[in-house]
């Protein structure tokens, strides 16, 4: 089956810090108390480093964008914007290691659309769509029409962060290996399955080290923030004008901490809680996705006979979902081509459709068809989140996601520690809890040690940063916005609320949210703290 435009949009919007990583622990080798090999290098962005002033004068060569590469997700070359504006692409050199700014450089891929009115142009508005691992070069043109109002005074700019897409993208396993990995059991139930799970993770980490080992210590968020400041200078702006979504909010917060005096008008949407460590974040996601599933089930019941799923209450609808997943664990059903829909892939597909209320109808249809033995739609949804295209090739978003998360987070869980957490995760979400609980082991045995427990985003002296939380967001729960605003500091973080469903607020189309964002970015009018939309 072909991926629908709505499904493709859901895949591009699925920008989340950690989601169902099929990961486990390394059961061999000496380990320190963090659960990592004792010889593992520490991510190289943990400490302050000099700037790369010599690269700030480089001249970018822009030309019409080609079709995205496979690492960026593939597809056709971006279509012109309304009015015929053409997307242009370029590349920018940055130091691999900011502690050695005159040493080896890597190239970052960039995309832009020029501002509509050059006389009223403010500067470049830089976007990061999250993940970590999402290709900004592919994503911004896909959503460009939704941000076109902002182009009245800005060049719209995005990039593939280091380790992502065409910016020296992290490489791990082959397409065939990844197919097998995603078909595997992400929630082991016995010793044999636990052994397979941990061996798979060990093999995956080894492949990442073999293919990208020299880059892995340098792909963390602090280095990405330094890249953005260099980008600001190369683009000719005195301040950074920024729109960060999901993980992009964490990147924006880290930037504000490192360069508070360079912060311009900035918006953070679908906000990561900077006070939570990896465990707390994963538990929050379990609750967030469960809330989204609850809301989906309640909506289904409210529609009565129009809903295809069995059950007269939301609880009964969810019991049907759990029953389907249990049957799929015992016996997968037909999927796409020779591929079958497994329990793990079905759960991933359900999560993918919960990112946006617009894809709830696909979720309903997919669950109904899978219950009847046709798992094609749920498998396609899972593929969208896993970065698998219709031709069987994967982008590098999942590899980059693991590499960046593990370069950032110090947490390393042993098998016994993760298993001890499972009851709490299951209580948080009977459907998603076990997957996210086992996902705690995503960085165990990783060849690079993490930089922090939680990121520092305090930004005294920075310009106001608009922070938007969505009450129904499954991937970055609503409470994260308040925490981010408080951590940025008094007079910096300005919190507003969108009462809605889905991951993020601006792309919901809500006129109140878009008016507030546009008023700040275009006219410098900061919304009143506590503004509520929806």
Secondary structure, DSSP 4 states (H G I P E B T S, - for coil): -PPPHHHHHHHHH---S----------SS-B-TTSSBTTPEEPTTSS-----GGGTTPPP--EE--PPPTTTT--PPPPPPTTSPPPEEEEEEEES-GGGTTS-EEEEEEEEE--S-GGG--EEEEEE--TTT--HHHHHHHHGGGGGGGGGTEEEEEE--TTSTTTT----S-HHHHHHHHHS-SS--SHHHHHHHHHHHHHHHHHHHHHHHHHHTT-SHHHHHHHHHHHHHHTT-SSEEEEEETHHHHHHHHHHHH-GGGEEEEEEES---TT--HHHHHHHHHHHHHHHHHHHHHHHHHTGGG--S--SSHHHHHHHHHHHHHHHHHS-EEEETTEEE-HHHHHHHHHHHTT-GGGHHHHHHHHHHHHTTB-HHHHHHHHHHHTB-TTS-B-SHHHHHHHHHHHHB-----HHHHHHHHHHHHHH-TTTHHHHHHGGGGGTT-SEE-SBSS-----TTPPPEEEEEEEE-SSS-THHHHHHHHHH-TTTEEEEEEEEESS-SGGGT-HHHHHHHHHHHHH--PPPTTEEE-
